[in-house]
């Protein structure tokens, strides 16, 4: 199944006193490159997320954002720094005595000094949290992969259409090739008649010259290989998994064959059609750069 390397997916999940939000974005990349952001307190999740994503994403620059908000009141404990509180109260008492201030030292007054309190989080049950995050991650991946498949379907359709167009041009080139040999034979004969006038023409010599020329411009092998490459293109596009690198290599081989045909061509028509094929191959190469 052809997939694009461009994709986007997101999910939100509320479960086990947790709000989990996950966003996945990707762009083209030669290999696989993950950039994963998780809250600092949950940094242990980063490796788990990466390992899980590698099961379904094989190529591209992947940016993953994970946000987690806990609503479990029991997950946090407020602790009093008793030593610090005693120091504050002692200083306030001294201040009252020294300056004859009204005695209004109370809990509400002291509580204003926030450094007296420490908020501690209870140790997280990592496996329980991962179970929740994994569920949200699977939903985001499903959304992400679905978009990649939709985009990949469009790329596949375009490549198949261009492959068919190239095949049509190659068949035109193939049918033109024998005509070039015959035209060459006729030109040689006309030239000889012009130079020698009434001298008989050696037909065997003419046939030999035409055969040498035909061998020189022969493109049968290149045409067969090029058609084979296009058939392989269709086959790869129907394969499962990552196919982008295979397609990239195949396009290089197609380009090599059409360049050889162009170098052998001794005909304006074929030269023009070779340019058309090379243009299509370049457009295919650009599309393949976005396939996983």
N, C-alpha and C positions, 0 to 999 in steps of 0.2 A: 504494500500500500504506500503510495507516494505521499510524503509529508513535507510541508514547507518548514523551513527553519524559523520563520517568523510566526510568533504565536502569543496569545495572551489568555490567562485564566485566573479566576479568583473564586474564593469561597469564604463563607462566614458560618461559624458554628457556635452554638451555645450549649454547653454540656458540662456537668460536674462542676458547677460554680465557675466556669471559665468561658470567656468570650475569645474565640480564636478567629483571626482574620489572616488569610494567606493570599498573596498575589504572585503570579509567575509571568514573567515577560521574557521574550527571547528575540535575538536578531542573528544574522548570519555569522558564522565562524567556521574556520577550517576544521577545528576539532571540537571537543566538548569542554566548556569552561563554565563552572558554576560560581556565582557570587550570591552568597546566602546571608541574609541579615535576620538575626533573632535577638530578642531582648537579652541584655547582658546577664541577667539572673538565670536565664534559660539557655545559656551557651552550650550546654551538653546536647541540645537538640540539633545543632548544626551538622554534625557528622551523620546523625540518623536521617535527617532530611536529605542530605546529599546521597547517601547510600540508597535511599528509597527511590529518589528521582532517577538514578542511573539505571533502574530496571525498565524504564519506559521512555527515557529521553537519551538520544545517542549522539547528537551533534548540535552545535549552536552555542552562542553565548547566552547563558541562562541566568536571569536575575530573579531571586526569590526573596520575598519580604514576608516575615512572620511576626504578627502582633498578638500578644496574649494579655488579657486583663482578667484578674481573679476577683471574684465577688464573695469569696469564702471568708467570713469574719473570723473564723477560728484559725485562719492561716497566718494571722499576724498577732503579735503580743507586744503590748506597750510596757516597757520596763523603766523604773525610776532609778536615777543615779542618786542614791541616798547621800553619799558623801558630798556631791556637788550641791544638793538641796540644803544640807546642813550648813554649808559654807555661805550660801545665799542668805539663808534666814539669819545666820550670825551677823553677817555684814549689815543686813537691814536693821537688826536690833541695835547695832552700834550706831548706825546712822540716826535712829530714833533718839537714843540716849544723848548723843553728842549735841544734836541740834534741837532737842526738845520737840520733836515732831509727834504728831498724833499717832497713837498706836493702832494702825489699820492693817497690820500684817495678817493676811488671810490666804487661804488656799488659792483663791482666784488670782490674788496678786502674784503669788509665787509661780503659779502655772503659766504666767506670761513668759517665763524664761524657758524657751523651748529646748535648750540644750540640757535641761534636766531629764529629758525623756528620750528614750531610745526605742525605735520600732524594730522589732525582730520578726523575720518571717520564719515560720516553721519549715523544717526541711521538707522539700517537695518530694512526693512520690513520683519518681521519674517515669516509671513504666506506665502508671495511670495517666500521667500527663501526655506521654508519647502516644498512648492509645487514642486520646482525644485529638491531638495534633495530626496524627496519621489519618484519621477519618476526614479531617478538614483538608489535608494535603491531597488525599485521593480525589476528593471532589474538585479541587482546583486543577489537578493534573488532568482529570477527565475533560474539564472545560477547555484547558490549554491544548490538549491533544486533538480535541474535536475541531478547534480552529485551525490547527496545523493540517489536519486532514482535508478540511474544506479548501484551504489555500493550496494544498498539494494537488487536489483534484483539478483545480484550475490550471496549475502548472503542467500537470500531466496532459490535459487536453490540448494545451498549446504546443507541447513538444510532439505529441502524436500528429497534430495538424501540420507542423513544420516538417516532420519526418516524411509524411505523405507527399508534401510539396517537393521535397528534395528527391524522393524516388521518381516522381514524374519528370523532373528535369534530367535526372540521370538516364532515364529511359530515352529521352529525347536526344541526349548526347550519344547514347549507345547506337541509336538508329542512324544518326548522322555520320558516325565514324566510317562505315563502308563507302558512303558517298564521297568522302574526302579522297579515299584511295582511287576511286574511279575518276574523279575530277583531276587528280594528279596524273594519272595515266593519259588522260586526254590532253592535258597541257604538254606533257612530254612529246606525245605524238605530233601535236600541232607545231611544237617548236622544231622538232626534227624535220618535218615536212617543209617548214619555212626555210630552214637552213640548207637542206639537201635537195629540196624540190623533187626532181623526178627519180631520185635514188630510192630503190625499194627499202622499206622499213623492216628491220629484224623484229618480228613479233615476239620471239622468245626473249630478246633483250628487253623489250618493253615490259613483258610480264615479270621478268627478273627485277627490273627497277621498281615496278609497282609493288612487288612482294617485299622488297627491302624497305620501301617506304611504309608499307602496311605494318611491318614488324616494328619499325621505329615509333610509329604513333599508336601502336596497339594498346588499348586501354581495357581489354576484357578482364584481366585479373583485378585491376583496380575497381572496376564497376562491380564485379562479383563480391569483392570484399566490402565495398561501400554498402551494397544492398544487404549483405550479411550483418554489418554493423547496425543498420537501421532496424533489422529484424530483432537483433539483440537489444536494441534500445527499447522496443515495445515489451520485450520479455522482462527486462529489468524494472520497467515502470510498474509491472504487475507483481513484483516480488515484495515480500514482507521485510520489515526492518529498514535499516539505513542503506540507501542506495545512491546517495549523492556522489560519493567518491568513485564508484563504479561508472556512473554516468559521465563524470568529469574525464576519466581515462578514456572512455569510449568516444567522447567528442574529440579528444586529441587524435585518436586513430582515424576518425572520419575526416578530420581536417588534413591529416597526412595524405590520405588517398586522393582527396580532391585536388590537393596541391600537385600531386604527381600527374594527375589527369591534365591539369592546367599546363604543366611544364612540357607534356608530350603533345599538346594540342598545336596543330599548325593550321588553325581555322578560326576565323573571326567569330563565327556563330558559337562554336564550342567555348571559346575564351569568354564570351559574354555570359554564357550559361554557367560557367565555372565561377565567375564573380557572383552570380545570383546564389549559387549553392554556398559559397563561403560566407556570404552575408547572412544566410539563414542559419548556418552553423554557429556563427558568432552570436546571433540572437538566442540560440539554444543554449550556448555556453553561459550567457548572462542569466538565463532562467535557472539553469542547473546549479548556479552558485547559491540559490535559495532553497535547495532541496536537501533534506536531512540525509 
